Every structure is written in structure tokens, then in C-alpha cells.
Amino acid sequence: MLRYRSIYALYLIAFIDLFAVSLFLPLLSKEIRDLGGDPFLIGVIGSVYGAVQLFSSPIVGWGSDKHGSKIILFICLLSTAVGYALQGYASNLGMLLIARSIAGCFKHTQTIGKSIITELAPQEKSHVLANFNAFGSMGFIVGPTIGAHLVELEGGFRSVCLLASAAFLANILILVLLVTTKRKIKAWPSKGKDSDDLMGKNAYCGLGTIFSWPKSGADTSTLKYSVTGILFLRFVFSSSTIIPRANLPLTLESKFGTGVVSVGYLNSMQAVISTITGLTVGPVVSRLYQNDSERMVKHAGFVKAISLLALVVAPTFRLAGLSLLLQSGADPFLRVGITSMSLDGHDDFGTILGLGQSATSLSRMLAPFIAGVAQTYLSDQDGPAIIGFTAALLGLIWSYFVGMRRGFWRWGTRKVHSDINNGSMGINGGDHQPLINDIKKGVINHNHHQL
């Protein structure tokens, strides 16, 4: 009973979280301009949030694994509430920059929430993660409309930011009163003590060991995918979503003469489609894909690439809108599938999800710059969409042919060969001894793509 109460409370937290963000996010560029910012400064301040998250996400994820997800989420919610209140009272660009930096440092509700919900339902992670994402998308349906009405009042932007801050304080109450975490804080090895744990004694030293090959004798049977491969996959698919949307209103206006109202309705329809498909991900992955997240990612990636290609060649706004709606339908399957793959075989949920958020933050930080360069040197109307299609195609090729499994990496292969020669293969020796013997005899090619 407590488990289900916590899960539904986290769904509510996800809804309020993105509702609060969507209240002011569409209005932020206008506020920067009103404070005297030019297009360059709008891009810089817009990129600060992603840049700060790039470094803070792994540390917050590591902290949630070491000190407990609930206390770290509490600190993040409280600090974000302070940041958004400061953002509302910003009277100059410097103060606004500080407020956005605070938000970027501590706004990790989605990452830590996914970590907690995965701990509570590890056998149903695809289903609960899909619902978590869907409830967050619901917030984006209603938030922009309410924010647009409030900003027309006197001191409107301040009111919107204070409402967002109050929403995060409400999330603190929900967290404290309704959420109970399941997983115990793990015991960290003392100095000099050998451990097969994936983490070390501090954030970045610990993160470094995640990318390395496990020690000889360690059981790697549960580690299905390379963390590096998954991070790259997340980065390219995130880029395929964020880059085309970076300057989407200007692109649609330039290509089709579309007004702000039409773009607003399109954004709401995208959020609706994302919510509906998000709620279906759980049943689809369990019944149609038999919990095979890798196959689902491949299929969703194919749909994503086709929809971006359609956006590039669309001759009318209606067809462009249909391609964007198709992307919104594919994105929940990609997010849940990649997240599920990244967690397979790991129990450091917070750290892994924090690393994933860093990959997304990197693409979010680079997106405004890449979109601007694409519009300047590639195509004023279709440049960002072309880059997005290229990124989606690269992600599709990566998932199909390059693979994310640990043995595909050259540096890992050298370690495997060393273990084979030393007779200490770092996998279940009994199950793989015939393969090891064949490699020693030269029956199987030592090329790392075949290992």
C-alpha cells in the first residue's frame, strides 16, 4: 500500500514540476529582451541552464545513491523554489543569470523522481517510467496557457515565477508526507578495502569506474550495455529533438508565415499526443515487445528519423505539424526505452540517471548554437530540421549496427584478451569456457567487433 501511494505521489510531483516550469519557460526570452538583452544574450542565458546541469546532474545522482534519494530531492526542490523566486524578482540580466544558474544546479526533480520510482517498482520500470513521463507531459498542456494569461497582468512575469516557486514548495509537502523510499543507502567501502562496487568514494572518481571494465572475477552477466554507448545514444536522440525545436516558431514563421497562435496550438497538441502515447508505453513494451526495450528503441528511432525527414520536405504547415505530432508520439517510447536500457544490470539508479541527464543537458546547452549555425550556413528555413534528422539517423545506425554492449569497445576488448591470456576471464567462466577455449585456439577471430 505504501509503495503504490509513493508511486502515485511521484506522478503528482512530476505533473506539478513540469507544470511549474512551463508557466514561465515560453516567456523567458521576452523577459530577457525586456531587461535589455540582445539575441546573443538570450542564447547565452538560455544555454546556462543546460551547461550547469551538465556538471550538477552526475553529482546529484551520486548523492542520491549515497545519502538517499528523498533527502536529495528535498534539497533540490527547496533550492529550485528559491531560484525561481529570485528569477521573478530579477531586475537586471546579472541577477537573472544567477537565478537560472541556481535552477540549473538543483532542478533535478525528473531525474531523482525516476530513480525513486525505479527503486519502488524495479520489475515494472518501463510501465512506471512511462506513466511518470506522461504525467509530466500533462503539466506542459496547461502550464503555458495559464502563464500566458498571468503575464498580461501588472508584474505578470514576477507572479508567474512566484507561482512556479510555490508549486515546488507544494511538491516538498507531497514528498515529505506521501513518499516512502524503498532502497537502503548502500554501504561504501572504506579506504583500502577491495570492492566490486561500481562506485568509488566521491562523485567523479566513482563515475570514472562506471566507464571502466569490471575487475577480474566480477560477474558482468547483468551488465547488458555499455554506459558510454547508452549516453551517446541518449545524446544524439536528445539532439534530434531539441535542435529542431530551438528556433521552431521562427522557422515556421519564415517557411509558412505561421502566427504565434497557431504555433501555440501546435505545442499544446504535441503535449497531448506525448501524454497519450506516454500512458500506452507500459502496456506496449510489456505485451508487444515482451519487455525488449532495445527493439522498441530501434523502432521508435526509425519513426523519429522519418518524421524529421518529413518536416524537412513538408510543403505546407499542416504536413509539418503532422510530422511534429508524429515525433511527439515516438519520443516517449525513446525516452522510456533508453532509460530502461541504461538501468539494466545496475543498482546505482541515481548515478546512472544523473549521467543520462548530463547527456541531455549537453544537447540542450549546444542546441541554440547548433540551430543558429545551421540556419546561417545550411538553410534558414530547414537547417535545424536537417541537423535533427542527421542526429536521429546517427542514433538509429548506432542502435542497429554499432551496438551498446560492453564487449564492443576496443579498450574493453584489450582487457578481455588480457584476462583470457591470464586465465581469469571476468565473466561467468563456466558458461563461457567453450568460447574462451575457441578464442585461445584461434577458431574465433579476435576482431573486437566479433567479441
Stockholm file with secondary structure:
# STOCKHOLM 1.0

chainA/1-451         MLRYRSIYALYLIAFIDLFAVSLFLPLLSKEIRDLGGDPFLIGVIGSVYGAVQLFSSPIVGWGSDKHGSKIILFICLLSTAVGYALQGYASNLGMLLIARSIAGCFKHTQTIGKSIITELAPQEKSHVLANFNAFGSMGFIVGPTIGAHLVELEGGFRSVCLLASAAFLANILILVLLVTTKRKIKAWPSKGKDSDDLMGKNAYCGLGTIFSWPKSGADTSTLKYSVTGILFLRFVFSSSTIIPRANLPLTLESKFGTGVVSVGYLNSMQAVISTITGLTVGPVVSRLYQNDSERMVKHAGFVKAISLLALVVAPTFRLAGLSLLLQSGADPFLRVGITSMSLDGHDDFGTILGLGQSATSLSRMLAPFIAGVAQTYLSDQDGPAIIGFTAALLGLIWSYFVGMRRGFWRWGTRKVHSDINNGSMGINGGDHQPLINDIKKGVINHNHHQL
#=GR chainA/1-451 SS CHHHHHHHHHHHHHHHHHHHHHHHGGGHHHHHHHTTCCHHHHHHHHHHHHHHHHHHHHHHHHHHHHHCHHHHHHHHHHHHHHHHHHHHTCCSHHHHHHHHHHHHHHCCHHHHHHHHHHHHCGGGHHHHHHHHHHHHHHHHHHHHHHHHHHTTSTTHHHHHHHHHHHHHHHHHHHHHHHCCCCSCCCCCCCTTCCCCCSCCSSHHHHHHHHTSCCCTTCCCTTCCSCHHHHHHHHHHHHHHHHHHHHTHHHHHHHHHCCCHHHHHHHHHHHHHHHHHHHHHHHHIIIIISTTCHHHHHHHHHHHHHHHHHHHHHCCSHHHHHHHHHHHHHHHHHHHHHHHHHHHTTCSCHHHHHHHHHHHHHHHHHHHHHHHHHHHHHTCTTTHHHHHHHHHHHHHHHIIIIICCCGGGCHHHHHHHHHHHHHTCCSSCHHHHHHHHHHHHHTCSCCCGGGC
#=GC SS_cons         CHHHHHHHHHHHHHHHHHHHHHHHGGGHHHHHHHTTCCHHHHHHHHHHHHHHHHHHHHHHHHHHHHHCHHHHHHHHHHHHHHHHHHHHTCCSHHHHHHHHHHHHHHCCHHHHHHHHHHHHCGGGHHHHHHHHHHHHHHHHHHHHHHHHHHTTSTTHHHHHHHHHHHHHHHHHHHHHHHCCCCSCCCCCCCTTCCCCCSCCSSHHHHHHHHTSCCCTTCCCTTCCSCHHHHHHHHHHHHHHHHHHHHTHHHHHHHHHCCCHHHHHHHHHHHHHHHHHHHHHHHHIIIIISTTCHHHHHHHHHHHHHHHHHHHHHCCSHHHHHHHHHHHHHHHHHHHHHHHHHHHTTCSCHHHHHHHHHHHHHHHHHHHHHHHHHHHHHTCTTTHHHHHHHHHHHHHHHIIIIICCCGGGCHHHHHHHHHHHHHTCCSSCHHHHHHHHHHHHHTCSCCCGGGC
//
